[in-house]
Amino acid sequence: MRYWDASAVVPLLVRQRFTSAMEERLAEDADLITWWGTSIECYSALMRLVREGHLGLNEQGLAERRLRELREGWEEVMPGETIRRVAERLLRLHVLRAADALQLAAALAISGPETDRFEWVCLDVRLSDAARREGFCVIAP
């Protein structure tokens, strides 16, 4: 199974440096598992690209539609007290931002102690390092 971080989902929405590599990963295994907040993180990234002038209105609309399509098919790990506590522990152990700690906590919740059976798809170096230290097999381009 593959857990997808928002950093790996965004290139599926808009053409970026790693779009082809992420499309290949998705074609290999279309069962996308991610955190409840991933769509919000992706939407934030899209709006940043719009504000910075890297994404026009037509591309924005296409990206938002693609995000909705992906979200309809992916499995989401819902927020809860356990994920909050695990994220707090991860923040003590790793150099992570809050949303990244929640991503990793969600992946740990779904994998249980068998993190080596899950693949982590991520383009964020710091988060990938933390996922490796937690036992995940990290897939990056």
Backbone bond lengths (Angstrom), bond angles and torsions (degrees), N, CA, C in turn:
res aa  C-N    CA-C-N  psi(-1)  N-CA   C-N-CA  omega(-1)  CA-C   N-CA-C  phi
1 M - - - 1.441 - - 1.525 109.25 -
2 R 1.310 114.89 151.86 1.463 120.23 -179.35 1.518 111.11 -121.87
3 Y 1.307 114.64 131.23 1.457 121.46 174.60 1.525 107.07 -101.51
4 W 1.324 116.49 129.35 1.464 122.20 -177.23 1.520 110.89 -107.54
5 D 1.318 115.71 125.00 1.455 122.23 171.52 1.530 108.86 -83.80
6 A 1.325 116.96 155.93 1.464 121.47 179.91 1.525 112.06 -56.16
7 S 1.322 117.77 -33.86 1.463 120.43 -179.07 1.525 111.94 -61.94
8 A 1.324 117.02 -26.59 1.466 121.26 178.37 1.521 112.11 -90.21
9 V 1.328 116.94 -20.43 1.465 120.88 179.69 1.526 111.14 -79.72
10 V 1.334 117.97 -38.44 1.474 121.29 -176.80 1.529 112.38 -54.15
11 P 1.333 120.65 -42.69 1.467 119.14 177.98 1.530 114.13 -65.18
12 L 1.323 117.14 -13.92 1.464 119.95 173.45 1.531 111.04 -80.23
13 L 1.323 116.23 -14.51 1.461 121.91 -176.63 1.519 112.50 -97.18
14 V 1.331 116.13 -37.27 1.470 122.14 -179.30 1.521 108.84 -135.75
15 R 1.307 115.66 149.25 1.462 121.18 -178.93 1.520 109.12 -67.32
16 Q 1.332 115.29 118.76 1.456 122.96 178.33 1.515 109.54 -138.56
17 R 1.304 115.72 -179.81 1.466 121.74 -176.94 1.530 112.59 -54.53
18 F 1.334 117.41 -39.79 1.464 120.65 -174.59 1.523 113.54 -104.19
19 T 1.314 117.95 16.50 1.460 120.59 -178.44 1.525 111.80 -58.49
20 S 1.310 117.70 -49.36 1.475 120.21 -178.08 1.531 111.39 -60.02
21 A 1.311 116.73 -42.91 1.464 120.31 -179.63 1.528 111.11 -64.20
22 M 1.331 117.58 -40.69 1.461 120.65 179.98 1.532 110.95 -71.27
23 E 1.324 116.94 -35.33 1.471 120.01 175.51 1.529 110.48 -63.45
24 E 1.329 116.63 -38.70 1.472 120.40 176.97 1.518 110.78 -63.72
25 R 1.330 116.89 -42.81 1.471 120.82 178.90 1.525 110.39 -61.68
26 L 1.331 116.36 -42.59 1.458 120.44 -179.74 1.527 110.92 -67.17
27 A 1.336 117.37 -37.11 1.465 120.97 178.82 1.533 111.09 -66.33
28 E 1.333 116.91 -32.78 1.466 121.26 178.35 1.528 112.10 -68.07
29 D 1.330 115.83 -35.38 1.462 121.28 -177.85 1.520 107.48 -153.77
30 A 1.323 116.01 103.05 1.467 121.32 -174.55 1.525 112.90 -83.22
31 D 1.328 117.95 0.01 1.465 120.73 178.27 1.523 108.99 -82.21
32 L 1.299 115.22 96.08 1.459 122.29 -176.72 1.523 109.29 -90.79
33 I 1.335 116.74 124.19 1.461 122.65 175.07 1.522 106.70 -117.55
34 T 1.329 115.84 134.10 1.449 119.43 -179.01 1.517 110.67 -156.13
35 W 1.308 116.43 177.71 1.453 123.71 -179.16 1.524 110.51 -82.05
36 W 1.289 116.85 153.17 1.457 124.47 177.99 1.534 111.85 -52.81
37 G 1.299 118.28 -36.27 1.468 121.73 -176.62 1.512 115.08 -84.84
38 T 1.324 118.63 -0.63 1.466 120.96 -177.52 1.523 112.25 -59.16
39 S 1.318 117.69 -42.71 1.466 118.89 -178.83 1.523 110.93 -62.93
40 I 1.325 117.67 -34.46 1.468 121.21 177.72 1.525 109.91 -68.63
41 E 1.330 116.95 -42.96 1.464 120.12 177.36 1.527 110.58 -61.41
42 C 1.332 116.86 -42.25 1.465 120.96 179.41 1.519 110.76 -65.10
43 Y 1.326 117.07 -43.10 1.460 120.94 179.28 1.530 110.12 -62.70
44 S 1.316 117.01 -39.43 1.462 121.36 176.46 1.530 110.69 -60.45
45 A 1.326 116.31 -44.30 1.471 120.48 178.67 1.528 110.98 -62.72
46 L 1.328 117.18 -40.96 1.467 120.80 178.43 1.522 110.90 -62.76
47 M 1.318 117.51 -44.82 1.464 120.68 -178.88 1.528 111.22 -66.47
48 R 1.336 116.94 -33.85 1.463 119.90 174.91 1.525 110.44 -63.62
49 L 1.332 117.02 -42.36 1.468 121.07 178.02 1.524 111.01 -63.36
50 V 1.325 117.53 -37.27 1.471 121.29 177.26 1.525 109.49 -65.75
51 R 1.334 117.12 -50.13 1.473 121.10 -178.74 1.523 112.31 -59.51
52 E 1.335 116.44 -35.78 1.463 121.14 -179.14 1.520 112.62 -81.88
53 G 1.335 117.38 -2.81 1.453 121.08 177.48 1.524 114.65 82.15
54 H 1.325 118.13 12.77 1.470 121.78 -179.94 1.525 112.54 -89.50
55 L 1.320 116.49 -8.45 1.458 121.22 -176.57 1.524 108.47 -139.07
56 G 1.333 115.99 121.92 1.456 121.21 178.00 1.517 111.33 -82.82
57 L 1.325 115.83 174.97 1.463 120.55 -177.17 1.526 112.67 -62.56
58 N 1.334 117.28 -39.95 1.470 119.54 178.42 1.524 111.28 -64.12
59 E 1.341 115.73 -45.52 1.470 119.63 178.94 1.523 110.75 -64.81
60 Q 1.331 116.82 -36.44 1.455 120.66 178.28 1.529 110.33 -60.87
61 G 1.314 116.06 -47.02 1.463 120.23 179.62 1.518 112.14 -60.77
62 L 1.327 116.49 -43.54 1.470 120.24 178.53 1.529 111.13 -63.97
63 A 1.327 116.43 -41.59 1.462 120.95 -179.56 1.527 110.69 -65.36
64 E 1.319 116.82 -42.32 1.464 119.99 178.73 1.528 111.01 -64.20
65 R 1.320 117.19 -39.56 1.465 120.81 177.73 1.530 110.08 -64.67
66 R 1.320 116.85 -43.35 1.469 120.69 179.14 1.531 110.44 -63.13
67 L 1.323 117.24 -38.88 1.465 120.77 177.48 1.521 110.59 -61.94
68 R 1.329 117.07 -44.52 1.472 120.62 178.02 1.530 110.69 -61.13
69 E 1.333 117.02 -42.31 1.464 121.00 179.65 1.522 111.45 -63.30
70 L 1.318 116.51 -45.66 1.459 119.83 178.89 1.526 110.36 -63.07
71 R 1.331 116.20 -44.44 1.462 120.51 -177.30 1.526 111.52 -61.98
72 E 1.320 117.26 -36.38 1.469 120.34 178.76 1.525 111.43 -62.42
73 G 1.329 117.17 -27.67 1.452 120.35 -176.45 1.513 115.47 -101.58
74 W 1.322 117.39 -11.80 1.459 116.88 -176.91 1.518 111.86 -90.41
75 E 1.330 114.30 160.45 1.461 121.55 176.22 1.518 107.38 -95.08
76 E 1.341 116.53 130.24 1.459 120.95 -178.36 1.523 111.01 -108.24
77 V 1.320 115.45 136.93 1.456 122.05 170.85 1.525 105.92 -88.84
78 M 1.305 116.17 118.68 1.458 121.59 -174.68 1.527 111.52 -79.27
79 P 1.341 116.27 152.05 1.467 119.77 178.76 1.525 110.62 -70.60
80 G 1.301 116.21 157.91 1.459 121.29 177.85 1.518 110.06 -178.38
81 E 1.310 115.18 177.42 1.469 120.75 -176.30 1.528 112.12 -62.98
82 T 1.324 117.48 -39.06 1.465 120.03 179.89 1.517 110.86 -62.58
83 I 1.319 116.71 -44.82 1.470 119.82 179.88 1.526 110.19 -64.50
84 R 1.332 117.56 -38.20 1.466 120.48 177.70 1.530 110.69 -60.79
85 R 1.331 116.53 -46.32 1.467 119.96 -179.14 1.530 111.90 -65.25
86 V 1.329 116.77 -42.17 1.467 120.15 178.60 1.524 109.91 -64.37
87 A 1.335 117.38 -41.30 1.471 120.74 178.47 1.528 110.51 -61.28
88 E 1.319 117.38 -39.82 1.468 120.40 177.20 1.523 111.03 -62.58
89 R 1.335 116.62 -41.86 1.469 120.33 177.02 1.521 110.80 -62.29
90 L 1.337 115.99 -43.11 1.464 120.36 -179.50 1.522 111.69 -63.35
91 L 1.324 117.31 -34.78 1.468 120.82 178.20 1.524 111.13 -67.11
92 R 1.334 117.14 -29.04 1.467 119.55 175.75 1.526 111.64 -74.00
93 L 1.343 117.39 -29.75 1.458 121.49 -173.64 1.525 114.78 -94.22
94 H 1.333 116.52 -30.74 1.458 120.56 -172.36 1.527 110.16 -127.12
95 V 1.326 115.80 156.44 1.465 121.09 175.88 1.529 107.24 -85.32
96 L 1.345 115.60 92.10 1.463 121.52 -175.85 1.519 110.68 -132.60
97 R 1.322 115.26 155.38 1.465 121.05 168.61 1.529 107.09 -83.62
98 A 1.335 116.19 165.40 1.461 121.36 -175.84 1.528 111.72 -58.12
99 A 1.335 117.22 -49.61 1.472 119.76 -178.07 1.527 110.99 -63.63
100 D 1.326 117.39 -35.09 1.461 120.24 178.33 1.527 110.83 -67.36
101 A 1.327 116.71 -39.32 1.469 120.11 177.09 1.526 110.14 -63.38
102 L 1.319 117.09 -38.74 1.463 120.45 177.79 1.528 110.91 -67.34
103 Q 1.333 117.55 -38.88 1.471 120.59 175.72 1.527 110.22 -58.99
104 L 1.311 116.02 -49.31 1.462 120.28 -177.53 1.535 110.94 -67.18
105 A 1.309 117.55 -38.07 1.467 120.75 177.38 1.525 110.63 -63.03
106 A 1.322 117.16 -40.25 1.466 120.78 178.49 1.526 110.68 -63.88
107 A 1.327 116.16 -42.55 1.464 119.94 178.63 1.529 110.61 -63.32
108 L 1.329 116.56 -40.16 1.463 119.95 177.78 1.523 111.22 -66.12
109 A 1.315 117.00 -35.19 1.459 120.58 179.27 1.520 111.20 -64.06
110 I 1.308 116.81 -39.81 1.465 119.70 -177.48 1.528 112.07 -81.80
111 S 1.325 117.07 -29.16 1.463 119.54 -178.16 1.522 112.61 -84.36
112 G 1.317 116.39 -27.36 1.453 119.31 -172.77 1.519 109.09 65.78
113 P 1.312 117.50 -152.27 1.466 119.76 -177.82 1.538 113.80 -73.49
114 E 1.318 117.07 -8.10 1.467 120.27 -176.13 1.526 111.75 -95.67
115 T 1.324 116.30 55.09 1.467 120.23 -177.94 1.520 112.13 -62.95
116 D 1.320 117.72 -26.91 1.463 120.51 -178.37 1.527 112.13 -69.51
117 R 1.335 118.08 -12.31 1.465 121.34 177.03 1.525 111.81 -88.50
118 F 1.328 117.20 -7.19 1.455 122.20 -178.91 1.516 110.19 -108.61
119 E 1.309 114.74 142.47 1.461 120.05 173.33 1.517 108.27 -102.09
120 W 1.301 115.86 139.92 1.464 123.20 -177.36 1.522 107.18 -109.57
121 V 1.328 117.82 118.06 1.461 122.23 179.25 1.520 106.91 -101.31
122 C 1.329 115.73 115.51 1.463 120.21 -171.09 1.520 110.20 -157.08
123 L 1.322 116.80 142.62 1.463 121.95 176.85 1.520 112.20 -110.07
124 D 1.315 117.55 -2.74 1.458 123.03 179.82 1.526 108.55 -87.95
125 V 1.318 117.00 118.17 1.466 121.87 -173.94 1.523 111.55 -62.62
126 R 1.310 117.43 -47.68 1.467 121.17 -177.29 1.534 111.21 -63.08
127 L 1.323 116.04 -43.75 1.460 120.15 179.54 1.530 110.99 -68.74
128 S 1.324 116.60 -38.86 1.475 120.02 176.65 1.518 111.19 -60.96
129 D 1.332 117.06 -41.53 1.467 120.86 178.16 1.524 111.05 -61.21
130 A 1.332 116.42 -44.25 1.464 120.14 179.26 1.532 110.34 -64.37
131 A 1.332 116.89 -41.23 1.470 120.70 179.12 1.531 110.68 -62.55
132 R 1.313 116.87 -40.75 1.478 120.40 176.68 1.525 110.08 -61.19
133 R 1.323 116.60 -45.40 1.470 119.62 -179.46 1.534 112.25 -64.42
134 E 1.338 115.46 -25.02 1.464 119.83 176.32 1.530 111.85 -86.00
135 G 1.346 117.07 -0.94 1.457 120.81 173.15 1.516 116.74 103.93
136 F 1.342 117.57 0.22 1.458 119.72 -179.83 1.525 111.14 -77.36
137 C 1.314 114.87 149.45 1.465 122.06 170.80 1.518 106.28 -86.34
138 V 1.326 116.73 110.36 1.463 121.44 -174.90 1.513 110.09 -88.78
139 I 1.340 114.94 128.70 1.464 121.56 176.08 1.514 107.50 -106.21
140 A 1.300 115.91 119.37 1.466 121.91 177.77 1.519 107.18 -138.72
141 P 1.329 116.81 156.83 1.480 118.61 -179.68 1.517 112.49 -63.03
